[in-house]
Each structure stands twice: as C-alpha cells, then as structure tokens.
Amino acid sequence: MKKTVVLLLLACCSCTLGISQVNEPLAFKAGAAKIDITPKAEDFPANIKGVHDNLYIRAVVIDNGITLAALISIDAGIQEAGWQKYTTLIEKEQGIPSRNIFISPSHSHSSIFVGGGFGGPSNDPKIALFAANVDKAIIEAVKQARANLKPA
C-alpha cells in the first residue's frame, strides 16, 4: 500500500512538472503579395490582340517559426526549367527551401507561355521581354510577401 501511494505521488509530481514546463507555441505568420505582369500594348507578341483580364503573380509566404514556405501562382505557363530556376533563386535570395516552394502556373490558351508556345514563337523578342519581367516579378512577389509576414 505504501509503495502504491509513493508511486502515485511520483506520477502526480512528474505530470505537474511536465505541465509547468510546456514551451510557448511557435508563432505562425503569413504574408501575401500580388504583382501585375500584364504586358503593355506595345509589348504584345504578334498573336495577342488585347487584354481581357490582367495577368498577376501572387505569392503567399508562411512561417511556422521553424521554416518558411512559399505558395506562388502565375497567370502564365512555365516549363520545368522555369520552375527549377525560380525555386533555386528564391531559395538563394529569400532562404526558403526549394522543397517548400509550390508554383502553380495557369493553364490558359490566351495567355503567354514563358519559353514559347501560345502568344508567339519562343524566339519572339516580346516573349523574351515578358519572360524577363516574369523572372523579376516572381522573385519580387515572394520578397514582398515575406516582408508582409504577420501573425496569423
């Protein structure tokens, strides 16, 4: 009996100590940004006649207190090489591990496809200009979203 009481007291003490040593939860933060990547009328490739809806890159960066992740949507098509280029640049410049970067390009038959495809041939200088603007804007959107991190 005495042994049982001692074991129960020890169990209660260890539970109480465990409860009093609970660490504070990590702060979860999120930030967002949106950049308009619609080309100017004079920069339209030959097959693009006008703008029905503007094109955007949207980025959400989340921070769970341990690591960062980025969710990116782009209103244009990109190829595998583009995804690899962007994740590598974002990891290098923003410190977000490439395995935590998710890029979702739109599937559109009326938007520009970075790297060629709809909107003109891949050697069209206006497509190259659009691609260069996308390169800058995708990095800038993630940078802005990270700068906008707030408790969520």
N, C-alpha and C positions, 0 to 999 in steps of 0.2 A: 504494500500500500504506500509506504513511504517513498519507495522507488518510483511509483506511478506519479505521485504528486510532484516529485522533483523533475521528472521528465516533462510533465505538463507545464510546470513553471518555466523550464528551459525553452520549451516550444513557444510559449507566450512571449517570453523575452526576445527570442530571435525574430518572431513575427513583428513585434513592436519596433525593434531595431531596424528591420528591413523596411518598414513603412516610413520611418523617420528619415531614411537615407535615400528616398526617391529623388532622382535627379529631376531638375526642371525640364519640361519638354522643350525640344528644339523649336525655334521659331520657323514657321513655314511662310515663305514670301513668294509673291508673284508680281511680274511686271509685264506690260504689253506695249507694243508699238505698231504703227501702220505707216507705210511709205507708198506714195503713189508712184508707179513706174510707167504710167501711160506715156507713150512717145508723143512728142509734138507732131502736129500735122505734117510739117516739112520733113520729119524723120520717119514717116511711114514707109515700110517696104512697098514695092510695086503692087502687091496683091491686097494690101489693106486699104480700104476706101474711107473709113471713118471710125469714130468711137461710139459704140452703143453704151458700154459701161467702162469706167476706168479700171485699170489694172493695178493691183496692190501686192505688196509683200507685207504679210502680217507675222509678227513674232510674239510669242509668249515665252518668257524665261521663268522657271520656277527654281526655288532654292529651299531645300528641306533642312538646311543647317549643316549638312554633310557634303552634299554635292549639288551641282547645277544641272538643269536640263533645258533644252530649247525645243519648242514646237513652232515650226515655220510653215506658212502656206504661201504659195506664189502663184499668181494668176498668169502663168505661162508654163509651157512644157520645158522640162530639163532632161538631159540624158544622165546616165550613170556617172560619167566622168564629171559632170557638173556637181552632182551630189557629193562625190568624193572630194572635189576641190573645195566646196563650201564647208563641209564638215571639218576638213583639215584646217582651213583658215579660221573658222570660228573657234576651234579648239586652241589654236595658236594665239589668237588675238584676245579671246574672251575667257579662256581657261575652262570651257565647257567640254567635258569628254565627248569625243565623236560618237561613242556608243549611246550617248544621251541626247543626241540631236536627231529630230524627226522632221523631215522635209516632205511636204505634201504639195506637189505641183498640180495645177488644174489640168483637166483633160478638156481641151477646147479646140474646135475646128475653126475658130475665128480669131484666135489669139496667136501671138508669135511664139514659136518654139525655139528656145535658145539652142543653137547648134544646128539650125536648119529645119526644114520641114515647112509647115504652114506659114504663110506670110512671105515666102521667098526662098531662094536657094541659100545654102549655107555660106556662100562666098559673097552675098549681098552686103555691102558696107553698112547699110542701115540696120541689118540684123546684127552685125558686129557691134554697132553703136549701142543697140538695145541690150545686147549681152553684156557689154562693159558696164552699162548703167545697172543692170541686174546684179552683177558682181559686187559693185559698190553698195547697192541698196540692201542686199541681203545681210551683209556684214553690219551695216549701219542700223538696220531694224533690230538685230539681236543686241547690238551695243545699247541702243535706246531702251529696249525692253529691260535689259539688265540694270540700266541706270534708274529705271522706274520701279524697281523692286520695292514692294510694300508688304507689311504683314497681311496675310490672307486668312 
